[in-house]
Amino acid sequence: MSGTGLIRSNNGIPKFDSVASMKAAALQSGDYAATIASTAGWATAGNRPTGRAVYNIVTSAQFTTITGEGVPDEVNDFVLTNGNVAMLDT
């Protein structure tokens, strides 16, 4: 995952600098992922990161079954570039 905004991995869970970098990664159903911030650029702007979260990666069919919704809201849950969904782990 080099070059995709991967910051580090704790306990096998990849940690990304932003939601956008997580969305670009090839995460598979059953994976977990974490973000340091909701948006990129926080470090260069001298700001503190906001929006840290952990996500459970599921297929789009699993997302629909779990939530009863057809499409993630792109606020709490996100469609990844590979079609899987990052569901906010609550």
C-alpha positions as CSV (number, residue, x, y, z in Angstrom):
1,M,0.0,0.0,0.0
2,S,3.0,2.3,-0.4
3,G,2.1,5.7,-1.7
4,T,-1.6,5.5,-0.8
5,G,-1.5,7.6,2.4
6,L,-0.8,4.6,4.6
7,I,0.7,6.0,7.8
8,R,1.3,2.9,9.8
9,S,-0.3,-0.4,10.8
10,N,-1.2,-1.2,14.4
11,N,-2.1,-4.7,15.2
12,G,-2.5,-5.5,11.5
13,I,-5.0,-2.6,11.0
14,P,-3.8,-0.2,8.4
15,K,-4.0,3.5,9.4
16,F,-4.5,6.1,6.7
17,D,-3.9,9.9,6.8
18,S,-7.4,10.6,5.4
19,V,-10.6,9.1,4.2
20,A,-9.6,9.8,0.6
21,S,-6.4,7.7,1.0
22,M,-8.4,4.9,2.6
23,K,-10.9,4.9,-0.2
24,A,-8.1,4.4,-2.7
25,A,-6.7,1.4,-1.0
26,A,-7.5,-2.2,-2.1
27,L,-9.2,-3.2,1.2
28,Q,-11.1,-6.4,1.2
29,S,-14.3,-7.6,3.0
30,G,-13.3,-8.6,6.6
31,D,-10.5,-6.0,6.8
32,Y,-10.5,-3.1,9.3
33,A,-9.0,0.3,8.5
34,A,-8.4,3.4,10.5
35,T,-8.1,7.0,9.6
36,I,-6.2,9.8,11.4
37,A,-8.3,12.5,9.9
38,S,-11.3,12.9,7.7
39,T,-9.5,15.2,5.2
40,A,-5.9,15.2,3.9
41,G,-3.5,18.1,4.4
42,W,-4.0,18.6,8.1
43,A,-0.3,18.1,8.8
44,T,1.1,20.6,6.3
45,A,-1.5,23.2,7.3
46,G,-0.2,22.9,10.9
47,N,-3.5,21.8,12.2
48,R,-4.4,18.9,14.4
49,P,-6.2,16.0,12.7
50,T,-9.9,15.7,13.2
51,G,-12.3,12.9,12.2
52,R,-10.2,9.9,13.4
53,A,-12.2,6.7,13.0
54,V,-12.1,2.9,12.6
55,Y,-14.0,1.2,9.7
56,N,-15.1,-2.3,9.0
57,I,-14.7,-3.2,5.4
58,V,-17.7,-5.1,3.8
59,T,-19.0,-5.8,0.4
60,S,-21.8,-3.6,-1.0
61,A,-24.3,-6.5,-0.6
62,Q,-23.2,-7.0,3.1
63,F,-23.7,-3.2,3.7
64,T,-27.2,-3.4,2.3
65,T,-28.0,-6.5,4.5
66,I,-26.5,-4.9,7.6
67,T,-28.0,-1.4,7.3
68,G,-31.0,-1.8,5.1
69,E,-29.6,1.0,3.0
70,G,-28.6,0.6,-0.6
71,V,-25.9,3.3,-0.8
72,P,-23.4,4.6,1.8
73,D,-24.0,8.2,2.8
74,E,-20.3,9.2,2.2
75,V,-20.4,10.9,5.6
76,N,-20.1,8.0,8.0
77,D,-19.8,5.1,5.5
78,F,-17.8,5.2,2.2
79,V,-17.6,3.4,-1.1
80,L,-14.0,2.3,-1.8
81,T,-12.6,2.5,-5.3
82,N,-12.8,-1.3,-5.5
83,G,-16.5,-1.3,-4.8
84,N,-16.3,-2.5,-1.2
85,V,-17.7,-0.3,1.6
86,A,-15.9,1.1,4.7
87,M,-18.6,1.1,7.4
88,L,-17.9,3.2,10.5
89,D,-17.2,0.8,13.3
90,T,-19.5,1.9,16.2
